Amino acid sequence: MSETDVNKLGKRPWHLIDTEFAARELRQLGEREVAYVAEVMKMGSLSNYIAEESMTRRFEEAFAARVGAKKAMAKNSAMSALFEAVSVSGAGPGFEVICDPIVHFAGLAALFFNAVPRFADVRADTFNMSVDLLLANITPLTKAVIVTHLWGQCAEIDEIARICQEKDIFLIEDCAHAIGSTWNGTHAGAFGDLGIFSFQEFKHLSTGDGGMTTTNQEELFEKMRTVWWFSGESPKFVYGNYRMNEVTAAVGLAQLEKMDAILAHYRRTLEILNAAIADCEWLVSRTVPKQAGVSGYWWSCKWEGDKHGLSYERFKELEQDLGIGLRFGFNHYPAQDFPIFRETTAYRTHPDCPTRCPFYTAKSNYRYTWGLTPVCEDLMPRLITVNLIFLSVPAAEEMANRIQTAIRKMRG
């Protein structure tokens, strides 16, 4: 970075300056993207629904091959794809969808179809859904499970898939953070009925906005391409248009071709930050099971300084003094404590839905109370994180040095 470049950016923290240049290098929209967009323009249609030679089909096929799925369907966002997945599962009023509580997107998807999000706690070491607590939350009302592969690391998805298959529960994998993530060598999204990937700006593969649904069930795929394929006629279900357009698919196909280099970069930054706290007994790295192949997305660790007589506030002050760029706490409380769930505000004219609607209360007295997910409640304020998506290797190395300086100062 030249002195002129730095001056253009003004006086800003070092990690923000580096972020802008790392973003240009890794997320550059170059000749390949322009060439594919030009192809779309020559085809004469921006809609994959009517295009004779669809760029979207090319993207879908290439993405399916990349993650080892039989079929893929491009969407306008991963959130739309999650909504669709809940619809396909059959969940609705009077049924439950089991979700994990660190992020709230799965719960929102359940609410969209007036199903009740039921939150299964996470493991304290991996931050992913606990298999034991998934089992403990299954009831006769369970229609679907949405499991999040948080921050590029798979949950114990083979065991979760076995449980869902045994109990005839529809399994949705939220793979928004998980391009490049594997479990026992199999890519995320290949275990459940549906896998949902995100291409939003702050994900591994970015099209600005966009997403992809994957499945290994050809019959389910054909059903979604027909029954759930929204066009001009009246749909058979309450549904919307979640299709991706051709220009977005063109950018996605070009970005997909860069994935190996992008993923290698993110994994390297993850390694650098993990190494920075390897010898620190009170900053605890996330446990990575031997089955998990991790793709760098967010770096995370857990504060346990209180168990060693150390002050969390002091560490936060040092972080500010050194300009490290860490984020303390994540969302501050579990998903079920967001007002949209706890105060049942999702349906304004019927504020009792879904947890207090008559279709549900006749069958269940499940409520969102403090202590519902005690591991998550304890974990949320302890989480220390860094988004790796726009972090260059030199910035990660500098951040690691500053973290180690803070550790030395804490030790006195």
C-alpha positions as CSV (number, residue, x, y, z in Angstrom):
1,M,0.0,0.0,0.0
2,S,1.5,3.3,-1.0
3,E,1.7,6.4,1.2
4,T,-0.7,8.1,-1.3
5,D,-3.3,5.3,-0.8
6,V,-3.1,5.7,2.9
7,N,-3.5,9.5,2.7
8,K,-6.6,9.0,0.6
9,L,-8.2,6.9,3.3
10,G,-7.4,9.5,6.0
11,K,-6.6,8.8,9.6
12,R,-8.3,5.5,10.2
13,P,-7.4,2.4,12.4
14,W,-4.8,0.2,10.7
15,H,-7.1,-2.8,10.5
16,L,-9.8,-0.8,8.6
17,I,-7.3,0.6,6.1
18,D,-6.0,-2.9,5.5
19,T,-9.6,-4.2,5.2
20,E,-10.4,-2.0,2.2
21,F,-7.3,-3.1,0.3
22,A,-7.8,-6.8,1.2
23,A,-11.3,-6.6,-0.1
24,R,-10.2,-5.3,-3.4
25,E,-7.6,-8.0,-3.8
26,L,-9.8,-11.0,-2.8
27,R,-13.2,-9.9,-4.0
28,Q,-12.1,-8.2,-7.2
29,L,-14.7,-8.2,-10.0
30,G,-12.5,-8.7,-13.0
31,E,-12.4,-9.8,-16.5
32,R,-14.1,-13.2,-15.9
33,E,-17.1,-11.6,-14.3
34,V,-17.4,-9.0,-17.1
35,A,-17.1,-11.7,-19.7
36,Y,-19.9,-13.8,-18.1
37,V,-22.2,-10.7,-17.7
38,A,-21.5,-9.9,-21.4
39,E,-22.7,-13.4,-22.3
40,V,-25.9,-12.7,-20.4
41,M,-26.4,-9.5,-22.3
42,K,-26.0,-11.3,-25.6
43,M,-28.5,-13.9,-24.6
44,G,-31.1,-11.1,-24.3
45,S,-32.8,-12.2,-21.1
46,L,-32.1,-11.3,-17.5
47,S,-34.5,-13.9,-16.1
48,N,-33.4,-17.5,-15.8
49,Y,-37.0,-18.5,-16.0
50,I,-37.3,-17.6,-19.7
51,A,-33.6,-17.7,-20.8
52,E,-33.0,-20.4,-23.4
53,E,-29.4,-20.8,-22.5
54,S,-29.4,-20.0,-18.8
55,M,-26.3,-18.7,-17.0
56,T,-28.1,-19.6,-13.8
57,R,-28.2,-23.3,-14.9
58,R,-24.5,-23.2,-15.5
59,F,-23.9,-21.7,-12.0
60,E,-26.2,-24.3,-10.4
61,E,-24.5,-27.2,-12.0
62,A,-21.0,-25.9,-11.2
63,F,-22.0,-25.2,-7.6
64,A,-23.6,-28.7,-7.2
65,A,-20.4,-30.3,-8.5
66,R,-18.3,-28.1,-6.2
67,V,-20.1,-29.2,-3.0
68,G,-20.9,-32.8,-4.1
69,A,-24.6,-32.4,-4.4
70,K,-26.8,-33.9,-7.1
71,K,-28.9,-30.8,-7.6
72,A,-28.7,-27.1,-6.8
73,M,-31.2,-24.2,-7.1
74,A,-30.1,-20.6,-7.2
75,K,-32.0,-18.1,-5.0
76,N,-32.1,-14.4,-4.6
77,S,-30.9,-14.8,-1.0
78,A,-30.2,-17.5,1.6
79,M,-32.9,-16.1,3.8
80,S,-35.4,-16.6,1.0
81,A,-34.1,-20.1,0.6
82,L,-34.6,-20.8,4.3
83,F,-38.2,-19.6,4.1
84,E,-38.7,-21.9,1.1
85,A,-37.1,-24.8,2.9
86,V,-39.5,-24.5,5.9
87,S,-42.4,-24.4,3.4
88,V,-41.2,-27.5,1.7
89,S,-40.8,-29.3,5.1
90,G,-44.5,-29.0,5.8
91,A,-44.0,-27.0,9.0
92,G,-46.7,-24.5,9.8
93,P,-49.2,-23.5,12.5
94,G,-49.1,-26.0,15.4
95,F,-45.8,-27.5,14.5
96,E,-42.2,-26.9,15.8
97,V,-39.0,-26.3,14.0
98,I,-35.9,-27.0,16.1
99,C,-33.2,-24.4,15.7
100,D,-29.9,-23.5,17.4
101,P,-29.9,-20.2,19.4
102,I,-26.6,-18.4,18.6
103,V,-28.0,-16.9,15.3
104,H,-31.7,-16.1,14.8
105,F,-32.2,-16.7,11.1
106,A,-33.5,-20.3,11.4
107,G,-36.0,-19.0,13.9
108,L,-37.2,-16.3,11.6
109,A,-37.7,-18.8,8.8
110,A,-39.9,-20.9,11.1
111,L,-41.9,-17.8,12.1
112,F,-42.5,-16.9,8.4
113,F,-44.7,-20.0,8.1
114,N,-46.2,-19.6,11.6
115,A,-44.3,-22.6,13.0
116,V,-42.8,-22.4,16.5
117,P,-39.0,-22.1,16.7
118,R,-37.9,-24.5,19.4
119,F,-34.3,-23.8,20.5
120,A,-31.9,-26.6,21.2
121,D,-28.7,-25.5,23.1
122,V,-25.2,-25.6,21.7
123,R,-22.0,-27.3,22.9
124,A,-19.8,-25.1,25.0
125,D,-16.7,-26.2,23.1
126,T,-17.7,-26.2,19.4
127,F,-20.5,-23.6,19.6
128,N,-22.7,-25.8,17.4
129,M,-25.9,-27.6,18.2
130,S,-25.7,-30.3,20.9
131,V,-26.9,-33.7,19.6
132,D,-28.1,-34.6,23.1
133,L,-30.2,-31.4,23.4
134,L,-31.5,-31.9,19.9
135,L,-32.9,-35.3,21.1
136,A,-34.2,-33.7,24.3
137,N,-36.2,-31.1,22.2
138,I,-37.9,-33.5,19.8
139,T,-41.6,-33.8,20.4
140,P,-44.6,-35.2,18.4
141,L,-44.9,-31.6,17.0
142,T,-41.4,-31.5,15.5
143,K,-41.7,-31.1,11.8
144,A,-38.1,-29.9,10.9
145,V,-34.7,-29.2,12.2
146,I,-32.5,-26.3,11.0
147,V,-28.9,-26.9,12.0
148,T,-26.4,-24.1,11.6
149,H,-22.8,-24.9,10.6
150,L,-21.6,-21.9,12.5
151,W,-18.6,-19.8,11.3
152,G,-17.3,-22.4,8.8
153,Q,-17.4,-25.4,11.1
154,C,-19.9,-28.3,10.7
155,A,-22.1,-29.4,13.5
156,E,-22.1,-33.2,14.2
157,I,-24.1,-33.5,11.1
158,D,-23.9,-37.2,10.5
159,E,-25.4,-38.0,13.8
160,I,-28.0,-35.2,13.5
161,A,-28.9,-36.6,10.0
162,R,-29.2,-40.1,11.4
163,I,-31.6,-38.9,14.2
164,C,-33.8,-37.0,11.7
165,Q,-34.0,-39.9,9.3
166,E,-34.9,-42.3,12.1
167,K,-37.6,-40.0,13.4
168,D,-38.8,-38.9,10.0
169,I,-37.9,-35.2,10.6
170,F,-37.1,-32.9,7.7
171,L,-33.5,-31.7,8.0
172,I,-32.3,-28.3,6.7
173,E,-28.6,-27.5,6.9
174,D,-27.9,-23.7,7.2
175,C,-24.6,-23.6,5.3
176,A,-24.5,-19.8,5.0
177,H,-21.0,-19.9,6.6
178,A,-19.9,-23.2,5.2
179,I,-18.7,-23.2,1.6
180,G,-15.6,-25.4,1.9
181,S,-16.6,-27.0,5.2
182,T,-16.7,-30.7,5.5
183,W,-17.5,-33.5,7.9
184,N,-15.6,-36.8,7.4
185,G,-14.7,-35.5,4.0
186,T,-18.2,-34.9,2.8
187,H,-19.2,-31.2,2.1
188,A,-21.7,-29.4,4.2
189,G,-25.2,-29.4,2.7
190,A,-25.0,-33.1,1.5
191,F,-26.4,-34.6,4.7
192,G,-29.9,-33.1,5.1
193,D,-32.9,-32.9,2.9
194,L,-31.8,-29.4,1.8
195,G,-28.7,-27.4,2.2
196,I,-28.8,-23.5,2.2
197,F,-25.8,-21.4,1.1
198,S,-25.4,-17.7,1.2
199,F,-23.7,-15.4,-1.3
200,Q,-24.3,-12.2,0.6
201,E,-21.4,-9.6,0.5
202,F,-19.8,-10.9,3.8
203,K,-19.7,-14.6,2.8
204,H,-17.0,-16.7,1.2
205,L,-18.5,-16.4,-2.3
206,S,-20.1,-13.0,-2.9
207,T,-22.7,-11.9,-5.5
208,G,-23.7,-9.0,-3.3
209,D,-26.9,-10.9,-2.4
210,G,-27.9,-14.4,-3.4
211,G,-28.0,-18.0,-2.3
212,M,-28.2,-21.6,-3.3
213,T,-30.3,-24.6,-2.2
214,T,-28.7,-28.0,-2.6
215,T,-30.2,-31.5,-2.4
216,N,-29.3,-35.1,-3.2
217,Q,-33.0,-36.0,-3.6
218,E,-34.0,-35.8,-7.3
219,E,-37.7,-36.3,-6.5
220,L,-37.6,-33.4,-4.1
221,F,-35.7,-31.3,-6.6
222,E,-38.3,-31.9,-9.3
223,K,-41.1,-31.1,-6.9
224,M,-39.4,-27.8,-6.0
225,R,-38.9,-27.0,-9.7
226,T,-42.6,-27.6,-10.4
227,V,-44.9,-27.2,-7.4
228,W,-42.8,-24.6,-5.7
229,W,-41.6,-22.9,-8.9
230,F,-43.3,-19.5,-8.8
231,S,-44.3,-18.0,-12.2
232,G,-47.3,-16.1,-13.5
233,E,-50.1,-18.5,-12.5
234,S,-51.6,-18.8,-9.0
235,P,-49.2,-20.9,-6.9
236,K,-50.5,-24.0,-5.1
237,F,-49.2,-22.8,-1.8
238,V,-48.5,-19.4,-0.2
239,Y,-45.2,-18.7,-1.8
240,G,-43.1,-16.0,-3.5
241,N,-40.5,-15.5,-6.2
242,Y,-37.1,-16.5,-4.8
243,R,-35.3,-17.0,-8.1
244,M,-31.9,-15.6,-8.9
245,N,-31.4,-13.4,-12.0
246,E,-29.0,-14.1,-14.8
247,V,-26.5,-11.2,-14.0
248,T,-26.2,-12.4,-10.4
249,A,-25.6,-15.9,-11.6
250,A,-22.9,-14.7,-14.0
251,V,-21.0,-13.0,-11.1
252,G,-21.5,-16.1,-8.9
253,L,-20.1,-18.5,-11.6
254,A,-16.9,-16.3,-11.9
255,Q,-16.5,-16.1,-8.2
256,L,-16.9,-19.8,-7.8
257,E,-13.9,-20.4,-10.1
258,K,-11.8,-18.4,-7.6
259,M,-12.9,-20.4,-4.5
260,D,-9.8,-22.5,-4.0
261,A,-7.6,-19.4,-3.6
262,I,-10.2,-17.5,-1.5
263,L,-10.7,-20.4,0.9
264,A,-7.0,-21.0,1.2
265,H,-6.6,-17.4,2.2
266,Y,-9.3,-17.5,4.8
267,R,-8.0,-20.7,6.3
268,R,-4.5,-19.1,6.6
269,T,-5.9,-16.1,8.5
270,L,-7.8,-18.5,10.8
271,E,-4.6,-20.4,11.5
272,I,-2.7,-17.2,12.3
273,L,-5.2,-16.0,14.9
274,N,-5.6,-19.5,16.5
275,A,-1.8,-19.6,16.9
276,A,-1.8,-16.3,18.7
277,I,-3.7,-17.7,21.7
278,A,-2.4,-21.2,21.6
279,D,-0.6,-20.9,24.9
280,C,-3.2,-18.7,26.6
281,E,-5.1,-20.6,29.3
282,W,-7.9,-18.0,29.5
283,L,-8.6,-17.3,25.9
284,V,-9.9,-20.7,24.8
285,S,-9.9,-21.7,21.1
286,R,-13.0,-23.3,19.6
287,T,-12.7,-27.1,19.6
288,V,-12.5,-28.6,16.1
289,P,-13.5,-32.3,16.1
290,K,-11.3,-34.5,14.0
291,Q,-14.1,-35.1,11.5
292,A,-14.4,-31.4,10.7
293,G,-12.8,-29.7,7.8
294,V,-13.1,-26.0,8.6
295,S,-13.3,-23.1,6.1
296,G,-12.3,-19.8,7.6
297,Y,-15.2,-17.4,8.1
298,W,-15.1,-15.9,11.5
299,W,-12.3,-16.5,14.1
300,S,-13.7,-17.0,17.5
301,C,-12.5,-17.8,21.0
302,K,-14.0,-17.8,24.5
303,W,-13.1,-15.6,27.4
304,E,-12.4,-17.6,30.6
305,G,-10.3,-15.1,32.4
306,D,-12.8,-14.9,35.3
307,K,-11.8,-18.4,36.2
308,H,-8.2,-17.2,36.5
309,G,-8.9,-14.0,38.5
310,L,-8.6,-11.7,35.5
311,S,-10.8,-8.8,34.5
312,Y,-12.7,-8.9,31.3
313,E,-13.0,-5.1,31.4
314,R,-9.3,-4.7,31.7
315,F,-8.8,-6.9,28.6
316,K,-11.3,-4.8,26.7
317,E,-9.4,-1.6,27.7
318,L,-6.2,-3.1,26.4
319,E,-7.9,-4.1,23.1
320,Q,-9.0,-0.5,22.7
321,D,-5.6,0.9,23.6
322,L,-3.8,-1.4,21.1
323,G,-6.5,-1.0,18.4
324,I,-6.7,-4.8,17.8
325,G,-10.1,-4.9,16.2
326,L,-11.8,-7.6,18.3
327,R,-15.6,-7.9,18.8
328,F,-16.6,-8.8,22.4
329,G,-19.8,-10.7,22.9
330,F,-22.1,-11.9,20.1
331,N,-25.7,-10.6,19.8
332,H,-25.5,-10.3,23.7
333,Y,-28.3,-12.9,24.2
334,P,-29.7,-16.0,22.6
335,A,-32.1,-15.9,19.7
336,Q,-35.2,-16.7,21.7
337,D,-34.7,-13.5,23.7
338,F,-35.0,-11.3,20.7
339,P,-38.3,-9.4,20.9
340,I,-39.7,-10.9,17.7
341,F,-39.7,-14.3,19.4
342,R,-40.3,-13.5,23.1
343,E,-42.9,-10.8,22.6
344,T,-44.7,-12.6,19.7
345,T,-44.6,-9.5,17.5
346,A,-44.1,-11.2,14.2
347,Y,-47.8,-11.0,13.3
348,R,-48.9,-7.6,14.4
349,T,-52.7,-8.1,14.1
350,H,-52.5,-11.4,15.9
351,P,-49.8,-10.9,18.5
352,D,-50.3,-14.4,20.1
353,C,-48.9,-16.2,17.0
354,P,-47.2,-18.5,16.8
355,T,-46.3,-19.7,20.4
356,R,-49.7,-18.8,21.8
357,C,-52.0,-19.5,18.9
358,P,-54.8,-22.0,19.4
359,F,-53.3,-24.5,16.9
360,Y,-50.3,-24.7,19.2
361,T,-51.4,-24.1,22.8
362,A,-53.9,-27.0,22.6
363,K,-50.9,-29.3,22.2
364,S,-47.9,-27.6,24.0
365,N,-47.0,-25.2,26.8
366,Y,-43.5,-24.4,25.4
367,R,-42.4,-20.9,26.2
368,Y,-39.2,-18.8,25.8
369,T,-37.8,-18.4,29.3
370,W,-34.4,-17.4,30.7
371,G,-32.5,-20.6,31.3
372,L,-33.9,-22.3,28.2
373,T,-30.4,-22.5,26.6
374,P,-28.0,-22.1,29.5
375,V,-24.8,-22.9,27.6
376,C,-25.6,-20.3,24.9
377,E,-26.6,-17.8,27.6
378,D,-23.2,-18.2,29.3
379,L,-21.3,-18.3,26.0
380,M,-22.7,-15.2,24.2
381,P,-21.0,-12.5,26.3
382,R,-17.7,-14.6,26.5
383,L,-17.4,-14.9,22.7
384,I,-14.5,-12.9,21.2
385,T,-14.7,-12.8,17.4
386,V,-13.2,-11.4,14.2
387,N,-14.7,-11.5,10.7
388,L,-12.1,-12.9,8.4
389,I,-13.8,-12.1,5.1
390,F,-11.9,-8.9,4.4
391,L,-8.8,-9.6,6.5
392,S,-5.5,-9.9,4.6
393,V,-2.7,-12.2,5.8
394,P,-0.5,-9.2,6.9
395,A,-3.4,-7.7,8.8
396,A,-4.0,-11.1,10.5
397,E,-0.3,-11.3,11.5
398,E,-0.4,-7.8,12.9
399,M,-3.6,-8.5,14.8
400,A,-2.0,-11.7,16.2
401,N,1.0,-9.6,17.4
402,R,-1.3,-7.2,19.1
403,I,-3.4,-9.9,20.8
404,Q,-0.2,-11.5,22.1
405,T,0.9,-8.0,23.5
406,A,-2.5,-7.8,25.3
407,I,-2.0,-11.3,26.7
408,R,1.5,-10.3,28.1
409,K,0.1,-7.2,29.6
410,M,-2.8,-9.1,31.3
411,R,-0.2,-11.5,32.7
412,G,1.7,-8.6,34.1
